[in-house]
């Protein structure tokens, strides 16, 4: 909050902001502790992400699936994030949590980012990500598969953090919506706010779009 106000030209100390938030009944939402959900055991794949330090966009992506409740039942959101820029480069929603869902998100990422070299694509060991169909798609697209260690949430922390942000900043602020309204809400948040406007401390308090533009400008100097 302190940095967001500072970027808008509003000068206030962190202590004053905390006091005003308290007076108005405002408080931050805290992340719930991770609960291990179990994993698929087949197709052993190395954790390439842990051994990689990215220096530019489109070198490593992380992917995951989350649950979103609607009036018609659960919808499943699969996303692909660039680890260097924190941009959501691909996403897909569906009422069934099948391999086709994560394949759609990955194909969107390929079309949007247009990688010119090998990209590490990291995920947990969920059955959809370990499926033959998904692994064959990675192979056809010349992408490098990578998976988290068994029972470890920290290997995919960026994606877990994004889902926490999505739910606390927008989804939980509304009553349970019809699935089409929820899909529209997610679209507006990702494409209209998160990628283009939401600041990240890890990016020097820039949005993913601003950070990419900064990288591009620096490369032309």
C-alpha positions in Angstrom: 0.0 0.0 0.0 2.9 2.4 0.9 4.5 2.0 -2.5 1.2 2.0 -4.4 0.4 5.4 -2.9 3.9 6.7 -3.5 3.7 5.9 -7.2 0.5 8.0 -7.3 2.3 11.0 -5.7 0.8 10.6 -2.3 3.4 10.9 0.5 2.6 9.1 3.7 4.7 7.0 6.2 4.0 3.3 6.6 2.9 4.0 10.2 0.3 6.6 9.1 -1.0 4.3 6.5 -1.3 1.5 9.0 -3.1 3.8 11.4 -5.6 5.0 8.8 -6.3 1.5 7.7 -7.0 0.4 11.2 -9.3 3.4 11.8 -11.3 2.4 8.7 -11.4 -1.3 9.4 -9.1 -2.2 6.6 -6.6 -5.1 7.0 -4.4 -7.2 4.8 -5.4 -10.8 3.9 -2.8 -13.3 4.9 -1.8 -16.4 2.9 -3.1 -19.7 4.3 -0.5 -22.4 5.0 0.2 -24.8 2.2 -1.4 -28.2 2.6 0.2 -31.1 0.8 -2.4 -32.6 -1.6 -0.5 -35.7 -2.9 1.1 -36.2 -6.3 1.3 -38.5 -9.2 4.3 -40.9 -9.0 5.0 -41.9 -12.6 7.2 -40.2 -15.2 10.1 -39.0 -13.1 11.2 -35.6 -14.3 13.9 -33.4 -12.9 13.4 -30.0 -11.3 15.2 -27.8 -13.8 13.7 -24.6 -12.4 15.7 -25.0 -9.2 19.0 -25.0 -11.2 18.1 -22.1 -13.5 18.6 -18.4 -13.0 16.7 -16.5 -15.7 18.2 -13.4 -17.2 15.4 -12.5 -19.7 11.7 -13.3 -20.4 10.7 -16.6 -22.0 13.4 -18.7 -20.4 11.3 -20.4 -17.7 7.5 -20.6 -17.1 5.6 -22.0 -14.1 2.1 -23.5 -14.4 -0.6 -24.7 -12.0 -4.4 -25.2 -11.6 -6.7 -23.7 -9.0 -10.4 -24.1 -8.1 -13.0 -21.2 -8.4 -16.5 -21.7 -7.2 -19.5 -20.5 -9.3 -23.3 -20.8 -9.1 -23.0 -23.8 -11.6 -20.3 -25.6 -9.6 -16.5 -25.5 -9.7 -14.5 -23.9 -12.5 -10.9 -24.8 -12.9 -8.3 -22.1 -13.9 -5.0 -23.1 -15.4 -2.3 -20.5 -15.8 1.2 -20.1 -17.2 3.5 -17.4 -15.7 6.9 -16.1 -16.9 9.2 -16.4 -13.9 11.3 -13.4 -15.0 8.5 -10.9 -15.6 5.7 -12.4 -13.5 3.5 -12.0 -16.5 0.6 -14.4 -17.0 1.3 -15.5 -20.6 -1.3 -18.2 -20.8 -4.5 -19.2 -19.1 -7.6 -21.3 -19.6 -10.8 -22.0 -17.6 -13.2 -25.0 -17.8 -15.6 -27.0 -15.8 -13.5 -30.1 -16.0 -10.0 -30.5 -14.7 -8.5 -32.5 -17.5 -5.3 -32.5 -19.6 -7.0 -30.4 -22.3 -7.3 -27.5 -19.8 -3.5 -27.2 -19.2 -2.8 -27.8 -22.8 -5.0 -24.8 -23.8 -3.2 -22.6 -21.3 0.2 -23.7 -22.6 -0.8 -23.2 -26.3 -2.0 -19.6 -25.4 1.4 -19.0 -23.8 3.3 -20.2 -26.9 1.2 -18.0 -29.2 1.5 -14.9 -27.0 5.2 -15.2 -26.0 6.5 -16.7 -29.3 9.7 -18.2 -27.7 12.7 -18.3 -29.9 14.6 -20.9 -27.9 14.0 -23.7 -25.4 11.8 -22.8 -22.4 11.6 -24.6 -19.1 8.0 -25.3 -18.2 7.6 -26.1 -14.5 4.6 -27.6 -12.6 3.8 -29.8 -9.7 3.4 -33.5 -10.1 -0.4 -33.5 -10.6 -1.9 -36.2 -12.8 -2.7 -33.7 -15.6 0.8 -32.5 -15.8 2.3 -36.0 -15.6 -0.1 -37.3 -18.3 1.3 -38.7 -21.5 -0.8 -36.2 -23.6 0.7 -33.2 -21.9 4.2 -34.5 -21.9 4.0 -35.3 -25.6 2.8 -31.7 -26.2 5.8 -30.3 -24.4 8.0 -32.6 -26.5 6.4 -31.5 -29.8 6.8 -27.8 -28.9 10.5 -28.4 -27.9 9.8 -27.3 -24.3 11.7 -28.6 -21.3 9.5 -30.3 -18.7 10.3 -29.6 -15.0 8.5 -30.7 -11.8 8.5 -29.8 -8.2 10.0 -32.1 -5.6 7.5 -34.4 -4.0 5.4 -32.6 -1.4 7.1 -29.3 -1.9 5.0 -26.2 -2.5 8.0 -23.8 -2.5 9.2 -25.0 -6.0 6.1 -23.5 -7.5 5.7 -20.5 -5.1 5.2 -17.9 -7.8 2.1 -19.6 -9.1 0.7 -20.2 -5.6 1.3 -16.5 -4.8 -0.6 -15.4 -8.0 -3.6 -17.5 -7.1 -3.7 -16.1 -3.6 -3.5 -12.6 -5.1 -6.3 -13.3 -7.6 -8.7 -14.6 -5.0 -8.1 -12.0 -2.3 -7.9 -9.0 -4.6 -10.9 -9.8 -6.8 -12.7 -13.2 -6.5 -13.5 -13.0 -2.8 -14.8 -9.5 -3.1 -17.9 -10.7 -4.9 -20.7 -13.1 -4.1 -20.6 -16.5 -5.9 -21.1 -15.6 -9.5 -22.4 -17.4 -12.6 -19.6 -19.1 -14.4 -19.6 -16.7 -17.4 -19.5 -13.7 -15.1 -16.6 -15.2 -13.2 -14.7 -15.9 -16.4 -15.2 -12.3 -17.5 -14.0 -11.1 -14.1 -10.8 -13.3 -14.3 -10.2 -12.1 -17.9 -10.4 -8.4 -16.8 -8.2 -9.0 -13.8 -5.4 -10.8 -15.7 -5.4 -8.9 -19.0 -6.7 -5.5 -17.8 -5.0 -5.2 -14.4 -2.5 -7.8 -13.3 -0.2 -7.9 -16.3 -0.4 -4.2 -17.1 -0.9 -2.3 -13.8 -0.3 -4.4 -10.7 3.1 -3.6 -9.1 5.4 -6.3 -7.7 8.2 -5.7 -5.2 10.3 -8.4 -7.0 10.2 -6.2 -10.1 11.2 -3.0 -8.4 7.6 -2.0 -7.9 6.8 -2.2 -11.6 4.0 -4.1 -13.3 5.0 -7.0 -15.6 4.3 -4.8 -18.6 6.4 -1.9 -17.3 9.2 -4.3 -16.4 9.2 -5.8 -19.9 9.4 -2.3 -21.4 12.2 -1.4 -19.1 14.1 -4.5 -20.1 13.5 -3.7 -23.8 14.7 -0.1 -23.4 17.9 -1.2 -21.5 18.7 -3.7 -24.3 18.6 -1.0 -26.9 21.0 1.3 -25.1 
